[in-house]
């Protein structure tokens, strides 16, 4: 690349694209590099049996309104849709050992499975009278106001007992965060719960208070045509600002020169010979299988997955070297399988919008199932009567992924078996119209114990190094409602620095 670059963004997921747009909007020359052959990261799509479907994230949390505001700015507001309110089910071991596994609706008045009304019928159906009475004892227990709770699982077990933890909270935690509730940091996954616990005097009271304070309506939204419309719209905006997007391009090393007032970043990259940049001014690669070159820029934004980001910054100084020594969680490998089925029996939506699975359910390997055509009306309309889309997720933190050694044919058979068990409808192999396998690997959970402290140390290291920002889900938190505002702030700091402006607080 010979043209001057103001900002290099490493990572073409949503975080990188959002940060790049923030910079490009004020006229900065931006180049985005992405290792894979497509941008968007886990917000991606694919076409199966003529249907355009999400292959990664399928929705966004509406909390805070940041995502909705960003979508509005992109001109996508008229594409926002709400899911079916029917809700999800739970698939659990039977309460009595001799009985078969049971499927029941997930109780409604809860937060991450924690019940606000432990004696309600829908809660007793899941944990029995014994479990409900133990959970209700939470109302009678004193609350320690000194310090605060950290482990979601430990708090639930202490306040409400093992049954609530195993049968209500763990399936939700695993389905949403791919992590045991015991390893989840409360302030990350349930902001405000610690404060509400102290104020309300009980965990169930805290849950009720949080739900009462939440805005009416669905907690999540989606986009007509799939969430992949979001990165596509950001890319279109970037192209209007002449942003170069180089796919098939990997950053292998960083170097910083110049002064603190006028730093220069050199990014060593390797590119696939056949990678097609969106920048028409970029030179063609040679015939070699991969080429190595250097991009030079005034500012740098790293928006990769955590492990890659840490490897890149490790040589930059003692403040970054220390980050590698922190207690980062082991990466989790998740496999998503999508089935398009001829199954008129599923027209009745027998398990609502999907099923969350207990880790000790005896007859199922998947940890969650989404009945896509039950959850999203636009998918059902596109599919037509009798044709259904279901998606199953495999892989739990701290355990080998059970699909690693399976061929696509074997995985399809497993997914069909699990779908039959979870939906309560026999599904024959002949019902399968299409199948897809999607792998998400090497992701560091942003929600495990110690996450706020680790993120703070990263922020301190970045603040001590001029002209660099780091963003992404591993720091921001799970979901677009965390990722987008974090990336906006990172991009905003870079553009202010580039324009010689100072960011001040509201009282300054």
C-alpha positions in Angstrom: 0.0 0.0 0.0 1.5 3.3 -1.0 -1.2 5.8 -0.2 -1.0 7.4 3.3 -3.2 5.7 5.9 -4.4 7.5 9.0 -5.9 4.4 10.8 -5.4 0.7 10.4 -8.1 -1.5 11.9 -7.1 -5.1 12.5 -10.2 -7.2 12.5 -13.3 -7.0 10.3 -15.9 -8.2 12.8 -18.7 -5.8 13.8 -16.4 -4.1 16.4 -13.7 -3.3 13.8 -16.3 -2.2 11.2 -18.0 0.1 13.7 -14.7 1.7 14.9 -13.6 2.1 11.3 -16.8 4.0 10.4 -16.4 6.3 13.4 -13.0 7.3 12.0 -13.9 7.4 8.3 -16.9 9.7 8.9 -14.6 12.6 9.8 -12.4 12.1 6.7 -9.6 9.9 8.1 -8.1 7.4 5.6 -8.9 4.0 7.0 -7.8 0.5 6.0 -9.5 -2.6 7.6 -7.7 -5.9 7.4 -9.5 -9.2 8.0 -8.0 -12.7 8.2 -10.9 -14.6 6.7 -12.5 -14.1 3.3 -15.5 -12.2 4.6 -16.1 -9.4 7.2 -18.7 -9.5 9.9 -17.2 -12.1 12.2 -19.9 -14.0 14.1 -22.6 -11.8 12.6 -22.8 -13.8 9.4 -25.3 -15.5 7.1 -25.7 -18.3 4.6 -28.3 -19.5 2.1 -29.8 -23.0 2.7 -32.5 -24.5 0.5 -33.1 -21.0 -1.0 -33.5 -19.4 2.5 -31.3 -16.6 3.7 -30.5 -17.4 7.3 -28.2 -16.3 10.1 -25.2 -18.6 10.6 -24.0 -16.7 13.7 -25.7 -14.1 15.9 -29.5 -14.0 15.2 -30.5 -11.1 17.4 -29.4 -8.1 19.5 -30.3 -7.0 23.0 -32.4 -3.9 23.1 -31.1 -2.7 26.5 -29.7 0.8 26.4 -31.0 1.6 23.0 -27.4 1.9 21.5 -27.9 -0.9 18.9 -31.3 0.6 17.8 -29.7 4.0 17.5 -26.9 2.7 15.4 -29.2 0.7 13.2 -31.3 3.8 12.7 -28.2 5.7 11.7 -27.6 3.1 9.0 -31.1 3.4 7.7 -32.2 -0.1 8.8 -34.9 0.8 11.4 -37.7 -0.4 9.1 -36.0 -3.8 9.1 -36.1 -4.3 12.8 -38.4 -7.2 13.9 -39.4 -8.7 17.2 -39.3 -12.4 18.0 -42.3 -14.6 18.9 -43.2 -14.0 22.5 -43.9 -17.7 23.1 -40.5 -18.1 24.8 -38.1 -21.0 25.2 -38.4 -24.4 27.0 -36.0 -26.4 29.2 -34.9 -30.0 28.6 -33.9 -31.6 31.9 -33.4 -34.8 33.7 -36.6 -36.0 35.4 -37.1 -35.1 39.1 -37.4 -38.8 39.9 -34.5 -40.9 38.8 -36.6 -43.6 37.2 -38.5 -41.2 35.0 -37.6 -40.1 31.5 -36.1 -36.7 30.7 -38.7 -33.8 30.8 -39.3 -30.7 28.7 -41.1 -27.8 30.3 -41.5 -24.1 29.5 -38.8 -21.8 31.0 -40.5 -19.8 33.8 -41.2 -16.3 32.7 -40.6 -14.1 35.7 -36.9 -14.6 36.0 -33.4 -13.2 35.2 -30.9 -15.7 33.7 -33.2 -18.4 35.0 -33.3 -17.1 38.6 -36.9 -17.0 39.6 -38.6 -13.9 41.0 -41.5 -16.0 42.4 -40.0 -19.3 43.7 -43.5 -20.8 44.6 -45.2 -20.0 41.2 -46.6 -23.0 39.3 -44.2 -22.7 36.4 -41.2 -22.8 38.8 -42.5 -25.7 40.8 -43.0 -27.7 37.6 -39.3 -27.5 37.0 -37.8 -27.9 40.5 -40.6 -29.5 42.5 -42.1 -28.5 45.9 -38.8 -29.3 47.7 -36.8 -27.1 45.4 -39.4 -24.2 45.5 -39.5 -24.2 49.3 -35.7 -24.2 49.5 -35.7 -21.3 47.0 -38.3 -19.4 49.0 -36.0 -19.6 52.0 -34.0 -16.9 50.3 -36.7 -14.5 51.4 -35.9 -15.3 55.0 -32.1 -15.2 54.8 -30.1 -12.1 55.8 -28.1 -10.3 53.1 -24.5 -9.3 53.8 -24.0 -5.8 52.6 -20.2 -5.8 53.1 -18.5 -6.6 49.8 -20.3 -8.0 46.9 -21.0 -11.3 45.2 -19.0 -12.3 42.1 -19.9 -15.9 41.0 -23.5 -16.1 39.7 -23.6 -19.8 40.4 -22.3 -19.5 43.9 -24.8 -16.8 44.7 -27.7 -18.8 43.4 -26.7 -22.0 45.2 -26.2 -20.1 48.5 -29.4 -18.2 48.3 -31.8 -20.6 46.5 -30.2 -24.0 46.5 -28.8 -26.6 44.1 -32.0 -27.4 42.2 -32.5 -23.8 41.1 -28.8 -23.7 40.0 -28.8 -27.0 38.1 -32.3 -26.9 36.6 -33.0 -23.2 35.9 -29.8 -21.2 35.9 -27.2 -23.5 34.4 -29.1 -24.3 31.2 -29.6 -20.5 30.6 -26.0 -19.7 31.4 -24.7 -22.4 29.1 -27.1 -21.5 26.3 -26.3 -17.8 26.4 -22.6 -17.7 27.6 -21.4 -21.2 26.8 -20.1 -21.2 30.4 -21.1 -22.6 33.7 -23.0 -20.2 36.0 -20.4 -20.8 38.7 -17.7 -19.1 36.4 -19.8 -16.1 35.4 -19.2 -12.7 36.9 -22.4 -11.2 38.2 -21.7 -7.6 37.4 -21.1 -8.6 33.7 -24.0 -10.9 33.1 -26.6 -9.3 35.4 -25.7 -5.6 35.9 -27.5 -4.1 38.9 -28.2 -7.5 40.5 -25.7 -6.9 43.4 -27.2 -3.5 44.2 -30.8 -4.8 43.9 -29.9 -7.7 46.2 -28.7 -5.4 48.9 -31.7 -3.1 48.5 -34.4 -5.8 48.2 -33.0 -8.0 50.9 -33.3 -11.2 48.9 -32.3 -12.6 45.5 -35.8 -13.2 44.4 -36.7 -9.7 45.4 -33.7 -8.4 43.5 -34.9 -10.3 40.4 -38.4 -8.9 40.7 -37.0 -5.4 41.0 -34.8 -5.7 37.9 -37.7 -7.1 35.9 -40.0 -4.3 37.1 -37.5 -1.7 36.1 -37.0 -3.2 32.6 -38.8 -1.5 29.7 -41.9 -3.3 28.3 -41.6 -5.4 25.2 -39.2 -8.0 24.0 -35.6 -8.0 25.3 -34.2 -8.7 21.9 -34.7 -7.7 18.3 -33.6 -9.0 14.9 -33.4 -7.8 11.4 -35.6 -8.7 8.5 -33.5 -10.8 6.2 -31.0 -11.7 9.0 -28.5 -10.0 11.2 -25.9 -10.3 8.5 -27.7 -7.2 7.0 -25.9 -5.2 9.7 -22.3 -5.7 8.7 -23.4 -5.5 5.0 -24.8 -2.0 5.7 -21.7 -0.9 7.6 -19.5 -2.1 4.7 -21.7 -0.1 2.3 -21.1 3.0 4.5 -17.4 2.4 4.6 -17.2 2.1 0.9 -18.9 5.5 0.6 -16.0 6.9 2.6 -13.4 5.1 0.5 -12.3 2.7 3.2 -10.1 -0.1 2.0 -11.2 -3.5 3.3 -8.6 -6.2 2.7 -9.9 -9.7 3.4 -7.6 -12.8 3.5 -5.1 -10.5 5.2 -3.5 -11.3 8.6 -1.5 -9.0 10.9 1.5 -10.9 12.1 3.6 -8.2 13.9 3.4 -4.6 15.1 6.1 -2.0 15.5 5.9 1.6 16.8 8.2 4.4 15.9 8.3 8.2 16.1 7.4 10.1 19.2 4.5 10.1 21.6 3.2 13.3 19.9 3.7 11.9 16.4 3.8 8.1 16.5 3.8 5.8 13.5 2.6 2.2 13.5 4.0 -0.4 11.1 1.8 -3.5 10.7 3.3 -6.5 9.0 0.7 -8.4 7.1 0.5 -11.5 5.0 -2.1 -11.9 2.2 -3.6 -14.7 0.3 -2.5 -14.4 -3.4 -6.1 -14.6 -4.5 -7.6 -12.2 -1.9 -9.6 -9.5 -3.6 -9.4 -6.1 -1.8 -12.3 -3.7 -2.0 -9.8 -0.9 -2.5 -9.3 -0.6 -6.3 -6.1 1.3 -5.7 -4.5 -1.6 -3.9 -1.8 -3.4 -5.9 -2.4 -6.9 -7.2 -0.6 -9.8 -5.4 2.1 -11.7 -7.0 1.6 -15.3 -8.0 3.1 -16.5 -4.7 0.8 -18.4 -2.4 1.1 -15.7 0.3 2.8 -12.3 0.2 4.2 -10.2 3.0 4.0 -6.4 3.2 3.9 -3.6 5.7 1.1 -1.1 6.3 2.1 2.2 7.9 -0.4 4.4 9.8 -0.7 7.1 12.4 -3.2 5.2 14.5 -4.1 1.6 15.2 -7.3 -0.1 16.3 -7.1 -3.8 17.2 -10.5 -5.5 17.0 -9.6 -9.2 16.8 -10.5 -12.0 19.1 -8.7 -11.9 22.4 -6.0 -14.4 21.9 -4.8 -12.8 18.7 -4.9 -9.3 20.2 -2.8 -10.3 23.1 -0.2 -12.0 20.8 0.0 -8.8 18.7 0.5 -6.4 21.6 2.7 -8.6 23.8 6.0 -7.3 22.4 5.0 -3.6 22.6 6.2 -3.0 26.2 6.0 -4.1 29.8 2.4 -2.8 30.2 1.3 -5.2 27.5 3.6 -8.1 28.3 1.9 -8.3 31.7 -1.5 -8.8 30.2 -0.5 -12.3 29.0 0.0 -13.3 32.6 -3.5 -12.6 33.6 -5.9 -15.4 34.4 -7.7 -15.5 31.0 -10.3 -18.2 30.5 -9.6 -21.0 28.1 -11.1 -20.5 24.6 -14.3 -22.4 23.9 -15.1 -24.1 20.6 -18.8 -23.9 19.6 -20.4 -25.7 16.7 -23.7 -24.6 15.2 -25.7 -26.9 13.0 -28.6 -25.7 10.9 -31.3 -28.1 9.5 -34.0 -27.2 7.0 -36.7 -29.8 7.4 -40.0 -30.9 5.8 -41.8 -31.4 9.0 -45.5 -30.2 9.1 -45.8 -31.5 12.7 -43.6 -28.6 13.7 -46.2 -26.1 12.5 -47.6 -26.3 16.0 -44.4 -25.0 17.5 -44.3 -27.7 20.2 -41.4 -26.2 22.2 -42.0 -22.5 21.7 -39.1 -20.7 20.2 -36.4 -23.2 21.3 -35.0 -25.3 24.0 -32.2 -24.9 26.6 -30.6 -28.1 27.7 -29.3 -29.2 31.1 -25.7 -30.5 31.0 -26.8 -33.8 32.6 -29.8 -34.4 30.3 -29.4 -38.1 29.5 -30.6 -38.3 25.9 -29.2 -35.1 24.1 -25.7 -33.9 23.2 -26.7 -30.4 22.1 -26.7 -27.6 24.6 -29.4 -25.5 22.9 -31.9 -25.6 20.0 -33.5 -22.6 18.3 -36.7 -23.3 16.3 -35.9 -20.5 13.9 -39.2 -20.6 12.0 -41.1 -20.5 15.3 -39.0 -17.6 16.6 -39.0 -15.3 13.5 -42.1 -14.7 11.5 -40.1 -13.5 8.5 -38.3 -16.8 8.2 -41.5 -18.8 8.6 -43.1 -16.7 5.8 -40.2 -17.3 3.5 -40.1 -21.1 4.3 -43.9 -21.6 3.9 -46.1 -24.2 5.6 -44.5 -27.4 6.6 -40.9 -26.3 6.0 -38.9 -25.5 9.2 -35.5 -24.3 10.2 -33.9 -25.5 13.4 -30.5 -24.7 14.7 -28.6 -26.6 17.4 -25.5 -25.5 19.3 -22.7 -27.8 20.6 -19.8 -27.1 22.9 -19.5 -26.1 26.6 -16.7 -24.3 28.3 -14.1 -26.5 29.9 -15.2 -29.6 28.0 -14.1 -31.1 24.7 -16.5 -30.2 21.9 -18.5 -33.4 21.2 -18.6 -32.8 17.5 -14.8 -32.5 16.9 -14.4 -36.0 15.5 -17.7 -36.2 13.6 -18.0 -36.0 9.8 -20.7 -33.7 8.4 -22.8 -36.8 7.8 -22.4 -38.0 11.4 -23.1 -34.5 12.8 -26.2 -34.2 10.7 -27.5 -37.5 12.1 -26.7 -36.4 15.6 -28.4 -33.0 15.1 -31.5 -34.8 13.7 -31.6 -37.1 16.7 -31.2 -34.2 19.2 -33.8 -32.1 17.4 -36.3 -35.0 17.5 -35.7 -35.4 21.3 -35.9 -31.7 22.1 -38.9 -30.9 19.9 -40.8 -34.1 20.9 -41.5 -34.9 17.2 -39.9 -37.8 15.4 -37.8 -36.5 12.5 -36.7 -38.9 9.8 -33.5 -38.5 7.7 -35.7 -38.1 4.6 -37.1 -34.9 6.2 -33.8 -33.1 5.8 -33.7 -30.6 2.9 -30.5 -28.9 3.8 -27.8 -29.0 6.4 -24.9 -26.6 7.4 -22.1 -26.7 9.9 -20.6 -23.5 11.3 -17.6 -23.5 13.6 -16.7 -20.7 16.0 -13.4 -21.2 17.7 -10.9 -19.5 20.0 -13.3 -17.1 21.6 -12.4 -15.7 25.1 -15.4 -15.3 27.2 -15.9 -11.8 28.4 -18.2 -12.8 31.2 -16.1 -15.1 33.4 -14.9 -14.3 36.9 -12.3 -11.5 37.0 -13.4 -10.1 33.6 -13.9 -6.5 34.9 -10.5 -6.5 36.4 -8.8 -8.0 33.3 -10.6 -5.5 31.1 -9.4 -2.6 33.3 -5.8 -3.7 33.0 -6.1 -3.8 29.3 -7.6 -0.2 29.3 -4.7 1.0 31.5 -2.2 -0.5 29.1 -3.9 1.1 26.2 -4.2 4.5 27.9 -0.4 4.4 28.6 0.3 3.9 24.8 -0.6 6.8 22.5 -2.4 6.2 19.2 -3.8 2.7 19.9 -7.2 1.3 20.9 -8.3 -2.3 21.5 -12.0 -3.3 21.2 -14.1 -6.4 20.7 -16.4 -8.7 22.5 -13.7 -10.3 24.7 -13.3 -6.9 26.4 -16.7 -5.3 25.8 -19.0 -8.2 26.8 -21.3 -10.6 25.0 -23.6 -9.4 22.3 -24.0 -6.3 20.1 -25.4 -4.2 22.9 -22.0 -4.4 24.5 -19.8 -4.6 21.4 -21.2 -1.6 19.5 -20.9 1.1 22.2 -17.4 -0.1 23.2 -16.3 0.1 19.5 -17.9 3.5 19.1 -16.0 4.8 22.1 -12.7 3.3 20.8 -13.2 4.9 17.3 -14.3 8.2 18.9 -11.1 8.4 20.9 -8.9 7.8 17.9 -10.7 10.4 15.7 -10.5 12.9 18.5 -6.7 12.3 18.8 -6.3 12.5 15.0 -8.1 15.8 14.9 -6.3 17.2 17.9 -9.4 17.4 20.0 -9.8 16.6 23.7 -12.6 14.4 25.0 -14.2 15.9 28.1 -16.7 14.8 30.5 -20.2 16.3 30.8 -19.1 18.6 33.7 -15.9 19.9 32.1 
